[in-house]
């Protein structure tokens, strides 16, 4: 059965409602029943603003009153309707170890009882020279309060959020042992022309090494996350293309000139204007630019992905981003775009540069091309690109109410994060502008006390949308929609799929899709002698040119007697479904999702 939606194959947009069909298997018998989930119109009316105030020594200021704060939205002062000081104290975790999903907005703001941290390990060698991974391990084991939830994200995998801090520390221990080997493999893959024209995906030969970090007996659940959408992806790609082409032509021209041993012998193949444009975006040589650009794009992708992973968690969240050398983003607008997305999700981004002081200008940074026997060494000038890369870290933290730590002791930096995030003010206001046009609105918070530093949420998008009110339906929709828009396959839930045209009547041809799901990561619960489990299965189909034709959303609810359960565990979970045959050689993307394990699987298949 076909469901009209606003999903396009490869591009996910907002879906106004979801129709899910229920499939039941009881003791081998099967029945089908239509069960559309409820949706609710979401209009954010009470805007929460999380504010940290620190004195000149970096200590939290805890004696401020409501009248000491002034909140402005797009320059217009707002009336503060909610005011509270949140001081967190250690206590036993409540409601299990998994992070809570955010609730539908209400007229009241709930007090914070715990913190949520996502540790994002960026590209590069993060352990040396200052043992930054060790510092992160100590932060997780020693600094976090028992109720704090934490997860780790590296490369393309992320753990569950959990209060079992030792599990996360063990993931970091394995990362410390393996990541330099992985970085060496990726450095070869994403350098030179391969970084320009090759795939941006993690090589299949490297993926098992990454999986070893996350998959081990007793490890928390983990998953491959579909990439978040980079706001400025088109403009960033165009900037990178222009710089790359200009640097290639300039390098070829320089080689030709040197070969003729005459600076004027070879005409420039790059115009002076192109040189100026390239120099405005980078002063790195070609090889260094393409490799650092590849690393930055991967880190940038993971920052956006992390924001989406945190978006559905309750309350304010903290993204701790560790990077060796910063983010080589060409424009201030790129920093602001990241911050806008993070602010909308109530995510503070704290950044940590782990690579120490850049060697430019130090005795080790001798410009070999300028050195001559008998002459004093010539030192490289400090790189503006590297300076801007660190500036991006400071900007992103500043614009999201977070803190940036550059050329600092990582252990002390994490201790400061722990101290300053245990107490903050929670403000709330009803916007005077009631036009919910989806645009970004900027927030400014001022405190009527001299000599303090104020860190706060800097904005949000004034959206008005339909979303499922049930948490399971909400998470199911978000995970499947993200996987549907991701061009690569996801293997966390494994299954096989076949599709064949089938004549269902003299005048009708449909496509029969047969699945067999490997049950390894599908949890079942034994209740009164019956094994209960549930899978959501979605079919996106289009033509050979990638044009979207339709989709179908299924819920497979299993209640299996012992005999059937044992057979399923050996042979796999079968599922068959008919979808419309719209064109010849129809392409189908199948996405399966299990809410209990929060795992996704996806495969492409063509109807034969």
ChimeraX attribute file (.defattr): number of C-alpha atoms within 10 A of each C-alpha:
attribute: neighborCount
match mode: 1-to-1
recipient: residues
	/A:1	11
	/A:2	14
	/A:3	13
	/A:4	13
	/A:5	17
	/A:6	16
	/A:7	19
	/A:8	19
	/A:9	22
	/A:10	18
	/A:11	15
	/A:12	16
	/A:13	12
	/A:14	13
	/A:15	16
	/A:16	14
	/A:17	19
	/A:18	20
	/A:19	18
	/A:20	21
	/A:21	21
	/A:22	19
	/A:23	20
	/A:24	19
	/A:25	17
	/A:26	16
	/A:27	16
	/A:28	13
	/A:29	10
	/A:30	10
	/A:31	9
	/A:32	12
	/A:33	11
	/A:34	12
	/A:35	13
	/A:36	12
	/A:37	15
	/A:38	13
	/A:39	17
	/A:40	14
	/A:41	13
	/A:42	15
	/A:43	15
	/A:44	20
	/A:45	17
	/A:46	19
	/A:47	21
	/A:48	21
	/A:49	25
	/A:50	22
	/A:51	19
	/A:52	22
	/A:53	20
	/A:54	17
	/A:55	14
	/A:56	10
	/A:57	8
	/A:58	13
	/A:59	14
	/A:60	19
	/A:61	17
	/A:62	15
	/A:63	7
	/A:64	14
	/A:65	13
	/A:66	15
	/A:67	10
	/A:68	11
	/A:69	16
	/A:70	15
	/A:71	19
	/A:72	17
	/A:73	19
	/A:74	13
	/A:75	11
	/A:76	13
	/A:77	15
	/A:78	18
	/A:79	14
	/A:80	20
	/A:81	13
	/A:82	18
	/A:83	18
	/A:84	14
	/A:85	19
	/A:86	17
	/A:87	15
	/A:88	17
	/A:89	12
	/A:90	13
	/A:91	12
	/A:92	11
	/A:93	18
	/A:94	12
	/A:95	8
	/A:96	11
	/A:97	18
	/A:98	15
	/A:99	22
	/A:100	16
	/A:101	16
	/A:102	13
	/A:103	13
	/A:104	15
	/A:105	13
	/A:106	11
	/A:107	12
	/A:108	12
	/A:109	17
	/A:110	10
	/A:111	13
	/A:112	16
	/A:113	17
	/A:114	24
	/A:115	22
	/A:116	23
	/A:117	22
	/A:118	25
	/A:119	22
	/A:120	22
	/A:121	25
	/A:122	25
	/A:123	27
	/A:124	24
	/A:125	22
	/A:126	25
	/A:127	20
	/A:128	16
	/A:129	11
	/A:130	16
	/A:131	16
	/A:132	25
	/A:133	23
	/A:134	19
	/A:135	19
	/A:136	22
	/A:137	21
	/A:138	16
	/A:139	20
	/A:140	25
	/A:141	18
	/A:142	13
	/A:143	16
	/A:144	20
	/A:145	21
	/A:146	20
	/A:147	23
	/A:148	24
	/A:149	25
	/A:150	26
	/A:151	26
	/A:152	22
	/A:153	26
	/A:154	21
	/A:155	21
	/A:156	19
	/A:157	18
	/A:158	22
	/A:159	23
	/A:160	22
	/A:161	25
	/A:162	23
	/A:163	24
	/A:164	21
	/A:165	24
	/A:166	16
	/A:167	20
	/A:168	24
	/A:169	21
	/A:170	19
	/A:171	22
	/A:172	24
	/A:173	16
	/A:174	16
	/A:175	22
	/A:176	20
	/A:177	11
	/A:178	15
	/A:179	23
	/A:180	17
	/A:181	13
	/A:182	18
	/A:183	15
	/A:184	12
	/A:185	14
	/A:186	18
	/A:187	18
	/A:188	12
	/A:189	19
	/A:190	23
	/A:191	20
	/A:192	17
	/A:193	12
	/A:194	14
	/A:195	20
	/A:196	17
	/A:197	9
	/A:198	12
	/A:199	11
	/A:200	15
	/A:201	10
	/A:202	15
	/A:203	12
	/A:204	8
	/A:205	9
	/A:206	14
	/A:207	14
	/A:208	11
	/A:209	15
	/A:210	20
	/A:211	16
	/A:212	13
	/A:213	21
	/A:214	25
	/A:215	17
	/A:216	13
	/A:217	6
	/A:218	8
	/A:219	17
	/A:220	21
	/A:221	18
	/A:222	21
	/A:223	23
	/A:224	20
	/A:225	25
	/A:226	25
	/A:227	21
	/A:228	19
	/A:229	19
	/A:230	19
	/A:231	15
	/A:232	13
	/A:233	14
	/A:234	10
	/A:235	12
	/A:236	16
	/A:237	11
	/A:238	11
	/A:239	17
	/A:240	22
	/A:241	13
	/A:242	14
	/A:243	22
	/A:244	20
	/A:245	15
	/A:246	22
	/A:247	25
	/A:248	16
	/A:249	19
	/A:250	20
	/A:251	17
	/A:252	14
	/A:253	18
	/A:254	16
	/A:255	13
	/A:256	17
	/A:257	17
	/A:258	13
	/A:259	12
	/A:260	11
	/A:261	11
	/A:262	10
	/A:263	13
	/A:264	10
	/A:265	12
	/A:266	16
	/A:267	11
	/A:268	16
	/A:269	14
	/A:270	17
	/A:271	12
	/A:272	10
	/A:273	9
	/A:274	17
	/A:275	15
	/A:276	12
	/A:277	15
	/A:278	20
	/A:279	16
	/A:280	14
	/A:281	19
	/A:282	22
	/A:283	15
	/A:284	17
	/A:285	13
	/A:286	19
	/A:287	16
	/A:288	13
	/A:289	21
	/A:290	23
	/A:291	21
	/A:292	22
	/A:293	21
	/A:294	22
	/A:295	25
	/A:296	21
	/A:297	20
	/A:298	19
	/A:299	24
	/A:300	22
	/A:301	19
	/A:302	28
	/A:303	26
	/A:304	21
	/A:305	20
	/A:306	24
	/A:307	26
	/A:308	22
	/A:309	20
	/A:310	26
	/A:311	21
	/A:312	19
	/A:313	19
	/A:314	18
	/A:315	24
	/A:316	22
	/A:317	22
	/A:318	22
	/A:319	24
	/A:320	24
	/A:321	24
	/A:322	26
	/A:323	25
	/A:324	20
	/A:325	27
	/A:326	30
	/A:327	26
	/A:328	25
	/A:329	25
	/A:330	18
	/A:331	15
	/A:332	13
	/A:333	11
	/A:334	19
	/A:335	21
	/A:336	17
	/A:337	17
	/A:338	23
	/A:339	28
	/A:340	24
	/A:341	22
	/A:342	30
	/A:343	28
	/A:344	19
	/A:345	23
	/A:346	29
	/A:347	30
	/A:348	29
	/A:349	29
	/A:350	25
	/A:351	26
	/A:352	30
	/A:353	25
	/A:354	27
	/A:355	23
	/A:356	15
	/A:357	12
	/A:358	14
	/A:359	13
	/A:360	16
	/A:361	15
	/A:362	13
	/A:363	11
	/A:364	10
	/A:365	16
	/A:366	17
	/A:367	14
	/A:368	11
	/A:369	7
	/A:370	11
	/A:371	13
	/A:372	10
	/A:373	6
	/A:374	6
	/A:375	8
	/A:376	8
	/A:377	15
	/A:378	16
	/A:379	17
	/A:380	17
	/A:381	12
	/A:382	14
	/A:383	16
	/A:384	14
	/A:385	20
	/A:386	19
	/A:387	15
	/A:388	20
	/A:389	18
	/A:390	23
	/A:391	20
	/A:392	24
	/A:393	27
	/A:394	22
	/A:395	19
	/A:396	26
	/A:397	25
	/A:398	22
	/A:399	24
	/A:400	26
	/A:401	23
	/A:402	24
	/A:403	23
	/A:404	24
	/A:405	20
	/A:406	22
	/A:407	14
	/A:408	16
	/A:409	17
	/A:410	23
	/A:411	19
	/A:412	13
	/A:413	19
	/A:414	22
	/A:415	16
	/A:416	14
	/A:417	18
	/A:418	16
	/A:419	14
	/A:420	17
	/A:421	17
	/A:422	18
	/A:423	20
	/A:424	23
	/A:425	20
	/A:426	21
	/A:427	22
	/A:428	22
	/A:429	19
	/A:430	17
	/A:431	19
	/A:432	12
	/A:433	12
	/A:434	9
	/A:435	11
	/A:436	14
	/A:437	10
	/A:438	12
	/A:439	11
	/A:440	16
	/A:441	16
	/A:442	16
	/A:443	20
	/A:444	18
	/A:445	19
	/A:446	14
	/A:447	17
	/A:448	12
	/A:449	11
	/A:450	8
	/A:451	9
	/A:452	17
	/A:453	18
	/A:454	16
	/A:455	23
	/A:456	25
	/A:457	29
	/A:458	24
	/A:459	25
	/A:460	25
	/A:461	18
	/A:462	21
	/A:463	15
	/A:464	14
	/A:465	16
	/A:466	15
	/A:467	21
	/A:468	21
	/A:469	16
	/A:470	15
	/A:471	16
	/A:472	14
	/A:473	19
	/A:474	17
	/A:475	17
	/A:476	21
	/A:477	20
	/A:478	18
	/A:479	22
	/A:480	23
	/A:481	21
	/A:482	20
	/A:483	26
	/A:484	25
	/A:485	20
	/A:486	20
	/A:487	16
	/A:488	14
	/A:489	18
	/A:490	20
	/A:491	14
	/A:492	19
	/A:493	22
	/A:494	18
	/A:495	20
	/A:496	14
	/A:497	18
	/A:498	16
	/A:499	21
	/A:500	18
	/A:501	19
	/A:502	16
	/A:503	13
	/A:504	12
	/A:505	8
	/A:506	6
	/A:507	6
	/A:508	10
	/A:509	16
	/A:510	18
	/A:511	22
	/A:512	20
	/A:513	22
	/A:514	16
	/A:515	19
	/A:516	17
	/A:517	23
	/A:518	18
	/A:519	17
	/A:520	11
	/A:521	17
	/A:522	20
	/A:523	15
	/A:524	17
	/A:525	11
	/A:526	13
	/A:527	9
	/A:528	8
	/A:529	11
	/A:530	18
	/A:531	20
	/A:532	19
	/A:533	18
	/A:534	20
	/A:535	22
	/A:536	23
	/A:537	24
	/A:538	21
	/A:539	21
	/A:540	23
	/A:541	27
	/A:542	22
	/A:543	17
	/A:544	14
	/A:545	8
	/A:546	14
	/A:547	13
	/A:548	19
	/A:549	22
	/A:550	22
	/A:551	24
	/A:552	23
	/A:553	21
	/A:554	19
	/A:555	23
	/A:556	19
	/A:557	17
	/A:558	23
	/A:559	24
	/A:560	23
	/A:561	18
	/A:562	14
	/A:563	10
	/A:564	17
	/A:565	21
	/A:566	13
	/A:567	11
	/A:568	17
	/A:569	13
	/A:570	10
	/A:571	13
	/A:572	18
	/A:573	18
	/A:574	13
	/A:575	14
	/A:576	12
	/A:577	16
	/A:578	19
	/A:579	21
	/A:580	19
	/A:581	21
	/A:582	15
	/A:583	12
	/A:584	12
	/A:585	16
	/A:586	23
	/A:587	23
	/A:588	27
	/A:589	22
	/A:590	25
	/A:591	25
	/A:592	27
	/A:593	26
	/A:594	23
	/A:595	19
	/A:596	14
	/A:597	15
	/A:598	18
	/A:599	21
	/A:600	28
	/A:601	22
	/A:602	27
	/A:603	18
	/A:604	17
	/A:605	18
	/A:606	19
	/A:607	19
	/A:608	13
